[in-house]
Amino acid sequence: KNIGVTHLTNGCYRLHPVEWNIGEAAGALAAYCLQRGVSPRQVRRDSARLADFQSALVQRGVELAWPVLGPV
């Protein structure tokens, strides 16, 4: 794995489902960019492209946010 995080945030990122989610999103972004002839940076900077990419992730069943379980 090659994720640049601090030792504090690693407590979350080290869990396998989170790692899988990051890898799935990264692979989907690479495919999205190749199909459209854009760079990942262009997707991030353009709100319409970002929304389109996020919609594509949701259609694939990729989680985009932490679930809300209620008061802690």
C-alpha positions as CSV (number, residue, x, y, z in Angstrom):
1,K,0.0,0.0,0.0
2,N,1.1,3.5,-0.7
3,I,-1.0,6.0,1.3
4,G,0.6,9.1,2.7
5,V,-1.1,9.7,6.1
6,T,0.1,10.7,9.5
7,H,0.5,8.2,12.3
8,L,-2.7,9.5,13.9
9,T,-4.9,9.0,10.8
10,N,-3.3,5.6,10.1
11,G,-5.5,4.3,13.0
12,C,-8.4,4.6,10.5
13,Y,-6.8,4.0,7.2
14,R,-5.1,0.7,8.3
15,L,-8.5,-1.1,8.3
16,H,-9.0,-3.3,5.2
17,P,-12.4,-2.0,4.1
18,V,-11.1,1.6,4.1
19,E,-8.0,0.5,2.1
20,W,-10.2,-1.4,-0.4
21,N,-12.4,1.7,-0.8
22,I,-9.4,3.9,-1.5
23,G,-8.0,1.4,-4.0
24,E,-11.3,1.0,-5.7
25,A,-11.8,4.8,-6.0
26,A,-8.2,5.3,-7.3
27,G,-8.7,2.6,-10.0
28,A,-12.1,4.1,-11.0
29,L,-10.5,7.5,-11.2
30,A,-7.7,6.3,-13.4
31,A,-10.3,4.7,-15.8
32,Y,-12.5,7.7,-15.7
33,C,-9.6,10.0,-16.6
34,L,-8.3,7.8,-19.4
35,Q,-11.8,7.5,-20.9
36,R,-12.3,11.3,-20.9
37,G,-8.7,12.4,-21.6
38,V,-8.4,14.4,-18.4
39,S,-6.1,14.3,-15.4
40,P,-7.1,13.5,-11.8
41,R,-6.2,17.1,-10.9
42,Q,-8.7,18.4,-13.5
43,V,-11.4,16.2,-12.0
44,R,-10.7,17.5,-8.5
45,R,-10.7,21.2,-9.6
46,D,-13.8,21.1,-11.7
47,S,-17.0,20.7,-9.6
48,A,-19.0,19.3,-12.5
49,R,-16.4,16.7,-13.4
50,L,-16.1,15.8,-9.7
51,A,-19.8,15.4,-9.3
52,D,-19.9,13.2,-12.4
53,F,-17.1,11.0,-11.1
54,Q,-18.7,10.7,-7.7
55,S,-22.0,9.7,-9.4
56,A,-20.1,7.0,-11.3
57,L,-18.7,5.7,-8.0
58,V,-22.1,5.6,-6.3
59,Q,-23.5,3.7,-9.3
60,R,-20.7,1.1,-8.7
61,G,-21.7,0.9,-5.1
62,V,-18.6,2.7,-3.7
63,E,-19.2,4.4,-0.3
64,L,-18.5,8.1,-0.4
65,A,-19.1,9.0,3.2
66,W,-19.0,7.4,6.7
67,P,-22.3,6.1,7.8
68,V,-24.2,8.1,10.4
69,L,-25.2,5.7,13.2
70,G,-26.6,8.2,15.7
71,P,-25.4,9.9,18.9
72,V,-22.2,8.7,20.4
